Amino acid sequence: MKSRPFLVLLLAAAFAPARAEEAAFVSLFNGQDLSQWVPCNIADDTFTVRDGVLVTSGVPTGTLRTEKMYENFILEFEWRHMEKGGNSGLFVWADGFPAVGSPFSRGFEIQILDPGFNVPGKNEWYSTHGDIFAVNGSSLTVAGRISPDGKRSFPSEERTKPSPQWNHYRVVANNGDLSLSVNGKEVTIAKQANPRKGYLMLESEGAECQFRNLRIAELPSTHPDQQQTARATDGFVPIFNGIDLSGWRVPEGDNGHWGVIGQVIDYDALSESTGDKNLWTSREYKNFELVVDWRIKATPYNNPRVYELLPDGSEALGPDGKPVPQTLPDSDSGIFLRGEGKYQVNIWCWPAGSGEMYGVRRDPSMPQQTRAGVTPLMKADHPIGTWNRFEITVKEDTVRIVLNGKEVIPTVKIPGMPDSGPIALQHHGNQREGQWVSPPALVQFRNLFIRELP
């Protein structure tokens, strides 16, 4: 009897860490709505709540992220696929924006795949029960059982239950190291991740997947620097849902030439509208930051009126004192700001590069400083057929343009800009007898986000 107090103390000490850990957990899902979560490049109904469960339809491919970033943590949740071979995933330490031209962010995916998934390469470059791997430029040291191609940490054993059974994941993320336990046993590890602080994301990828009992316990910081921290995107919202043109004004009589193909806005430059052929947002915007991914699909037209632009915004002259034209393959589109084509951010193939504001540069009434200011400092375009990213800031009467991470137009004051207006994706080009007679807007757009500014 005298030993009982000691036994009680011993048991209390043994269970103290577990209780401390339990107390540190907080819910990431309240069973009622998507508070604490933010849609990235998806539709409003891609993720919904049904009977207290968080559900993704799988359409379109994209992600739902947490409102805040996390560094070191223990995350637990349950998931199940509702069809054989369903595909989903958990992203950790991810950027808020998708990578350029991709539906997914830079970060690390912990695979959520039904055992019935079976395409060529199974157990070679992927397995079906809990891989960990780097995505879109992040870095990771794979460990434990490694895939034959050396790019993924494979699980040591298969513990995933097939659809429609529930599975339990426990993810421990600490100082760049990751581990995954599936249904009560650690099976996958990876190390030395960069970044090691960022958003958590649930993935939509083609099939219904359900999640419940999401909870997280944050662990002490190990103080990552800026290079080890993902890119924040607080306040940005998508203005394209990856499915249709909701939120955009399709030109009357367009007849399907502006459309959505493969989760991108696609245009063939052949709108049949007899009026304005541009694609405008339904809303007007005043001050904002805009992110747009774009690519030129083809350049079937040889433009005989391409000019070399000088730093002052003028066109290079020949011995006769006239601008010297060049003939180059060209397509042409752009982003219209605040409701007017004059305030266009060009997408084209000129030597000066995209980002030039043609309507402003060519306006002789504009101050010389402004005309020079809207001429790109450099050509930052990627090759034809590959994706590019504009980051455009419009505030009061100024515009700043970053293309593919390079500032091509430093903040420039543009007199006379309207106070507000919609944003447009530009139509350009005409055909005669089936042949292009001006550079066509053979373009695609995706990953469109906007953050309104005061």
N, C-alpha and C positions, 0 to 999 in steps of 0.2 A: 504493500500500500504506500510505503514511503517513497517508492520510485515513480509513482504516477505523476507528480508535478514535473519531474525531469522529463518523462516521456512526452507530456503535453508540450513542454518547451521545445523539445527536439522536433516534434511533428510540426509545430508552428514555424520553426526556423526552416524546415525542409520545404514548406509550402509558401513561404514568404515571397520568393522571387516570382513564382507563378501568379500569386495574387497581385503583386506589384505590376507585373506585365499585363494582367487582365484589366487592372484599373486604368492602364494607360491607353487602352483601346477606345476608339471613338467610331461611330457609325459613318460610313461614306454613302449610305443610301437609306432614306427614311421609309421606303415602302410605299410612298404616296406620290412623289413627283421627282423631278430631276434637279432639284436644288442641290448645290455643290458640284454640278456638272455643266459643261459648256459644249455645244455642238461645234465641231470643226468644219469640215467640208461636206456636210450631210443635210438631208431634209429634216424638217421639224418632226416628222413621224418615223424617222429611222430608228430612234430609241424611244420607247414608251414604257409606261408602267401598267402592268396587267396583273390583277389579283396579288398585289404586293411584291411582284417580281419585276426586275428590270429586264426589258426585252429588246433585242435588236432584230429588225426584219432582215438585215443583211444587205439592204439596198438603200442608197448606193454604197459602194466600197468607200470607207472613210472611218473616222474616229469620233468618239465622245471623250472629252478630257475633263480632268478635275479643275475646279476653279483655281486652286493654288498649286504651287510646286511642292514637291517633297524631296528630301535628301535621304536620310537614313530612316528606315522604317521596317515594320513587320506588317504585311498585308495578308488578310485571310478573306476568302470568299468561296462560294459554291457556284458551279456553272453546269449547264447541260445543253447539249444540242438537241434540236427537235427533229432532225432528219439524219439518216445515215450519211456519213462523210462530210458533215457540216464543218465549216472553217470559221475561226475567230481568233482572237488573241488579246493579250494584255501588253501594252507598251509601258515601259518605265523610263524615267529620266529623259522624257521626250521634249522636243521643241514644240511650241504652241502652233506654229505654222507647219503644214505639210512641206516636205522638201520640194524644190522646184520641179514642176511637172509630174509630181507623184501624189497619190492619194494618202500617203503615209509620211509621218514626220521622221526626222533623224531621232534615233533613240534605240531601245532594245526591246525586242519582242519576246515574250514568253508565250509559246504557242498553245492555243486552245483548239485542238483538232480532234474530231471524232475518230475513233479507231477504224471506222469504215472508209475513211478517206484513202483513196488508192489511185495514184497517178504515177507515171514513170518516174523513177528516182527514189522511190520509197526505201528507207534505210540506207540510202547513199548520200543524198544531199539534204534529206529531211526524214524525220520519223513522225509518228502520229501521237505522241504522248508526253509532250513537255519540253521541246527544244528551247534553248536560249540562244539568241543571235543578234548581231548588230545590224541596224537598218539605216540606209541612206547617209553613210559617211561617219557614223559614230564608230568608236573603236572599243574592242573587247578582247581579252585573252580567254579563249575557250579552255575548258579544263574538264577533268573527269573523263567520261567517255566522249570522244570527239568524233564528229562525222568524218567519213572518208575524204571529203573535200577540204577538211580542216577549218570550216567556217562556222560550225555550230557546236555548241555543247549538247550532246545527246543525253537522254535519261539512262540511268543504269539498268532500269527494268521498266516494263510496261505495267502501269497500275491504273490506267484510265478505264472507266466503265463506259460502255457504249450507250448511245442514245436509246431511250430518253432518260437514262439514269443520271442522278446528280453526282458531281465530283467535287472534291474539296482541294483547293490550292492554298498553300502557305508560302509566301514569298518573303525572304529576308534580304534586304538591300542595305549594305553598310559599307561606307568608304570605298565605293566602286566595286564591291564584290556582291554577287547575287547567288542565291540558292533557292531551289524550288522543291517543295515537298508535295507529293500527290497522294491524296487519300491516306495521310498519316505517316508517310515515309519520304525522307529526302532522296531525290533521284538525280537532280541536275544542278551543276554548279558552273559559275563563270567568274572571272576576276578582272580587275583593273579596267573598269568601264570608264569611258569619257564621252559625254558628260556624266556626272554622278549626282546631279541635282536637276530636277525637271518635273514635268507633268506626268501623271498617270493617265492612261487612255484605254478605253475598251474599243475593240475593233469590230466594225461591220464588214463582212466579206462574203456576201452571197447567200447566206442561210440564216434562219432564225436560231438565235442562241439566247439563253436566259441566264440571269445572274441574281443571286440573293445573298443575304448575310455578309455584305461587304463591310469590313471594318479594318481600321489601321491604327497602329501604335507607332508614334514617332520616336526615334532613338536620338541620342545626343549627336550634335553636329560634329563633323570632322573638317569643317571650314573649307569648302571648295572655293577656288578662285573663279574669276569670270570665265576663263577658258574651260572650266570644268562644270559650268552651269548652262543649262539649255536656254534657248531664247524665249523670253516672256512675250505674251501677246494679250495682256489684260485689256479688255475693252473692245477688241476686234470682234466683229460678227461677220458671218458669211453672207454674201449677196448673190450666191449661186448655189443651188442645192444638189447639183450633180444628177438630177433626174429630168427636170423640165425648166422652162423659162418663167416660172413664177417669180414675180417681183420685177419683171422686165416688160416693156411695151414692144411687142413684135409689130413691125410695120404692117399696116393694113394692106391686104393683097399680096403679102410676101410669098405665100404658097409653099412654106416649109423650107426655104433656103437658109434661114436662120433656124438652127435646131440643136438638139443635144444628141451626140453620138459617142458612145463609149465613155459617158460621164464627163464629156467636155462640150463646151459651146463650140459648134462647128458652123462655118460659113463658107459658101461656095461662090460668093460674089455675084449671084444671079437672081437676087430678089426681084420679084415681079411687081412689087409695089410701084404705083405711079407717083407716089409722094416721097417723103423722107424714107430712105432705105436703111438708116442706121438703127441699131438696137439700143434703146434708152432704158435706164432704170425708171421704175414707177415713182420712186421718191426723189425729192430734191435734196441736195446737200450743200452746206455752206463751207465750214472749215473741217478738214478731214485728212486722214492718212489712208491711202488706198494701196492695196497689194493685188497685183494681177499677174498671173502666169500666162504666157502667150508663146505661140510658135507659128512660123510661116510654113505652110505645107509644101508649096511649090512656087517656082518663078517661071511660068510659061511665057511671059511677055518680056521682050527686050526693049527697055525704055531708052529712047534716043535723047531724052532730056534730063539726064542726071548730071549734077554739077558738084564740083569740089567746093566745100564751104571753108571760108577763112575764119580765123578766130573772132573777127569783128562782126560776123554774121553775113558778110557779103559773099558773093560767088567769085571764084577765081577768074580773072580776065585773060584773054589772049592778046597778042600784039595789036589787034585791031581795037582793043578796048572793050570788047564784048565778052560776056560769059562764054566759057568753052564747054560745050556739051559733050558728054560721054554716053556711049550706048552700053548698058549693062542689064543683065537679068534682074527683074524687079517685081516685087509684090508690094502692096501698100495698104495699110490700115492705121488704126490709132485709137487713142482714148480721148473723147471730148470731155472737157471740164466745164462745170457750171452752165450746161445747157447750150453752148455755142461751139460750132465747128472751128471758129477762129482760134479757140484756146485748146488746140489739139496737141497731144503728145504722140509724135509719129512712131509708127512701126513700118519700117521699110528697109531697102537694101542699099541705100546711098552710102558712099564712103564715109560720110560724117557719122553714121551710126544712128540707131533709133534713140528716141528721147527728144529730138529736135522739135521745136514748136514752130512749124512752118508759117502758120497764119500770123504769128506775132513777128517772127524774124523778117517776113516779107512786107510788113506794114511800114511804109516810109514815115508815117506819123508817130511811130514809136520812138522814144529816146534811143540814141545809139547804144547806150549802156544796156538797155533792155534787149535790143536786137542781138547784141553780142552775148548777153547772158543766157538766151534761150538756144544758143548754138552749143552742141555737145563738146565737152572738153576732150572726149576720146570716143572711139568706137568700142562699145562693150558687148555687142551682140554675140550670141553663140551662133554656130553654123546653121544654115537653113535646115529645117526639119527637126531641130532640137529646141528644148524649152528654154525660155528666158523669164525673168521676173522683174517687173517694174515695182518700185516703191515710191509712190507719188504723194507729196505733202502739199496741200493747198490751205493756206491760212491768210485771211484778209485778202490783200492784193499780191500775195507772193506764191511762188511755186518752186518746189525742190524735187528733183528726179534722180533716183538711184536705179541703175540697171545692172542686174547681176552682181550686186554688192559694190558697185563703183558709182560714185557720185558723178553723173555726167552733166547735170544742170545744178550747180549750187543755187541756193536760195536767191531768186531773182524777183524784183518788183515789177509787176505788169500793170501799168495804168489802165483803167477802164474795164477791168474784169467785172462781170456781174457779181452781185453779192451772194447769190446761190443759184442752183439749178441742178437738173439731173445729169447723170454721167452716161456717156454713150460708147459703145463699141462701133467703130466706123466701117461703113460700106465704102468700097472704092472699086472702080473698074467698070468698063463697058465692053460689050461685044458687038461686032458687026459681021454678019454672015458666018457666025460661029467662031470668029477669031477675035482675040483680045485687041482692043485699040488703045488701052491704057492699063497701067498696072493694077491687077485685081487683088481684092482683099481675100486671098486664100489663106485664112487664118483659123486658129483654134485658141480658145481661152479656157482656163480652169483655175481653181484656187483663188477666187476673188473674195477679198475681205476688206472691210472698211471700219475705221475707228473715227467717230466724230469728235472734233476738238471744240473747245470753248470759243 
